[in-house]
Amino acid sequence: TSAQIGVTGLAVMGSNLARNFARNGYTVAVHNRSAAKTHALVEEHGHEGDFIAAETAKEFVQALERPRRLVVMVKAGGPTDAVIEEFAPLLEPGDMIIDGGNAHFADTRRREAALREQGILFVGAGISGGEEGALNGPSIMPGGPAESYDSLGPMLEKISAKAADGSPCVTHVGPDGAGHFVKMVHNGIEYADMQLIGEAYQLLRDVAGYSPAQIAEIFRTWNTGRLDSYLIEITAEVLAHVDAATGKPFVDVVVDQAEQKGTGRWTVQIALDLGVPVSGIAEAVFARSLSGHAALRDASRSLAGPKAAPLSAAEAGAFADRVEQALYASKIVSYTQGFHEIDAARGEYDWDIDLGKVASIWRGGCIIRAAFLDRIRAAYDARPDLPSLLSDETFAQEIAAAQDDWREVIVAATRQGVPTPGFAAALAYYDALRAERLPAALTQGQRDFFGAHTYRRVDREGSFHTLWGGDRSEVEA
Ligand code: NBP
């Protein structure tokens, strides 16, 4: 017998993915650099399906039916290149390598181009959902040549998460690095969602005076409404958890320095290159960085803050409702920014990415899964050329209804000295987009003054320069 699919790299993600394929009836060849993991997997989970354990790369490749489908689940970066270098010479034209790691999309583009020369189909596939998702159904974002999806697609559809309407959370996202790009933006949006939730928590705690247990209850209530999502659900769990050793709320015994692995940072770096304002995502990445500057924070604790009284218990409930509005409005903005970045990549790399489809495959399996994504899908389905999510009438109306509360929450935060970079950046983005006039006109004037960079006029075509050092008359540039 031969295997329909192979998985090499059997740490948590790879072994769970291999088990997921096996549980869905596929014969799976399994391989790991150090064979101990391979044997451990088959010993512990061999009864779940048909596995073929391979000790060497050659055995692994031989175990696969042709054309071969080989999933690589190793540490992203150098290890992925090492594995490709090891396996590519053993493969034949028409075979397929699927990289399920968190690769940078530029690496995926490079690898795809190199392997295409050899006739090997290289599919960079973003996989979200952590270890639980890998086992029971992740959201999968495969890129690579479209033809790869003919044989790979049905298998991925089988092992993927299913949205509430039963549709699989996987689609061929677009060519070469498009899948990993979309996975990267998914993670950027995830950072923003988490930051906004964090700000909501801190406001409920420091401004409204609620305890973590009470805030957990508030989040549970929110989770029955339009904020219904995996992240809100687990936030309630984390906040309700009590530390066994001290009896204190768990959230109070954890060091408040957030870590990151890099995909959020990439989202911002690429957005800077593409010229896309993803301010909400950027603030989320910076907030994690700031939290980690322990010495700087220690040195700054004595800085002056405002002296505002917290809210009374009577005011707290209404304030919590306002925070829900602020969170929802800010969330719309961060998704708007993330989708703008994907849209910009479509133009930059000539990728035919269906934005509505992207929203639809994030509805299940992944970390940002939420009822909300159904609405984003509907917005793009109704108008595929939507210039921005904020141009969708439903979202625009919801923000219109939320904006007074959103502003009040940021005022309250400012008055009490509670940092809300995510809420505030989202509101500033919204206000900048709807502004009749921006100070960019002044910026252009300054640039023309010191650097003769020229400007355009509102009333005439062409580029102009004012002779600032002379008689200040205007010349056509
Ligand atoms: P790790 O990222 O911890 O990688 C460990 C695996 O890489 C082991 O199988 C290890 O083999 C193998 N490996 C390394 Br390290 N260097 C190698 C080399 N030079 N040649 C061959 N194999 C090598 O595993 P993970 O947490 O399961 O994640 C796998 C991929 O999935 C990563 O790219 C990750 O970013 C991505 N991902 C992870 C999650 C998650 O929630 N953890 C979610 C989504 C995506 P060894 O056993 O011989 O050392």
Residues whose N, C-alpha, C, O or C-beta is under 5 A from the ligand:
A	BS01	NBP	G9 L10 A11 V12 M13 G14 R33 S34 K37 M73 V74 K75 A76 P79 A82 V83 G100 G101 N102 I127 G130 E131
